[in-house]
């Protein structure tokens, strides 16, 4: 049975907050269930790794909770956040403190192909 969940957020549009709740909620729940959890931010979703960006996005209209709150909750539950190298070229390298590492495509592919990892993409 796999013991690691890798969530790759690549096509999630930060301008559509309704797309972002599920990946972070699933990361939080899986980490709380003692699974190893990695959330990889890349492509369009990589902008969420930029300091000050996710704090401005409300999770839901009329609610004061931000997408950054979701990121912090997942991180506090044990999820590890990583960002792909090309993301830095797009959005800069002033990253939120929850980002633990910058990774490349080879890392993502090797992890996704591993037998003990389940990969979700958003």
N, C-alpha and C positions, 0 to 999 in steps of 0.2 A: 504494500500500500504506500502511495506517495506520502511524504511528510513535509513537503514544501509547496507553497502556492506562490507563483510568480504572476503578478498583475502588470501587464504592459499597457500603459496609457499612451497611445500614439495618435489616434484619430478623434479623441474626445475634444470637443470644442469648448474652451473655457468661457466663451460668450453664451453658452447654453448651460446654465447651472444644473438643469434637470438631468443632464448626462453624467454629472460627476458624483452624485451621491452614492450610487450603487458600488462603484469600485472601492471607494474609501470605506464604506460600511462593511463590505465583504472582507476587506483587509483587516479591519478592526475585529470582526467576529472570528476570523480564522486565527489571528494572533491570540485572541482570548482563549481559543480552543487549543492552544499550545502548538500550533503548526508554525513552522518557519515561514515568514511572509516577506516577500520583496515586492516593492512597487517601483516600477521603472517608468520614469517620466521622459518622454521623447516626442519628437515631432511637434505638432500644434499644442499638445498637452504639456510639453516641456516648459511652457511659459509659467505654469503653476509653480515651478521650482524657483522662480525669480522672486527675490525679497520684495514684499509689499504688494505683490500681484494678487495672490489668492485671498488676502485679507479684504480686498475690495469687492469680492464676489459673494453675494448673498446666496446661501444654499436654496432658499425658497423666498419668494416675494412675501413680505410681511413678517418675516422671521429674522431675528438679528444674528443667527448663526451663519458664519461664513464658511467657505470651502477650506480656508486655512484651519478653522476649528476642526473640520473633519480630518485634515491631515495630521493635526496635533493629536487627536484622539487615537488614530490608527498607530501613530508613532509611540504614544504612551502605552498602548496595548502590546507593543513589541514589533510592529511592522518596520522594516528597514526600507528607506527610500534611497533610490539611486537615480542618476540622471545620465543620459547618453551624451557622449562627446559632441555630436553635431548640434545638440540643443544649446550648448554654450556659445556656439557660433551664431545661432539665431537670436538668443535672448540674453546673452551675457553671462558673466560668472559670479554675479552678486546673488548667491543662493540662500534659501531658507536654511536654518540650522539643522533641520531634520534630514537633509541630504547627507548621506554618509560617504558616498563614493561616486566618482565619475567612471562610467564603463563604456565599452565599445560593442559593436555588433557581434564580435566573436563570443564575447561573454554571454550575451543574450541568447544566441543560437545554441551554445553549448549547454546552458542551463535548461532551455526549452526542450532540448533533445534528451535530457537526462531522464532516466526511468523513475526517479523519485520526485519529479517535479510535475505539478499540474499548472498549466499556463492559461490564464484568462487574458483576453485582449479587449481593449475598449478604444 
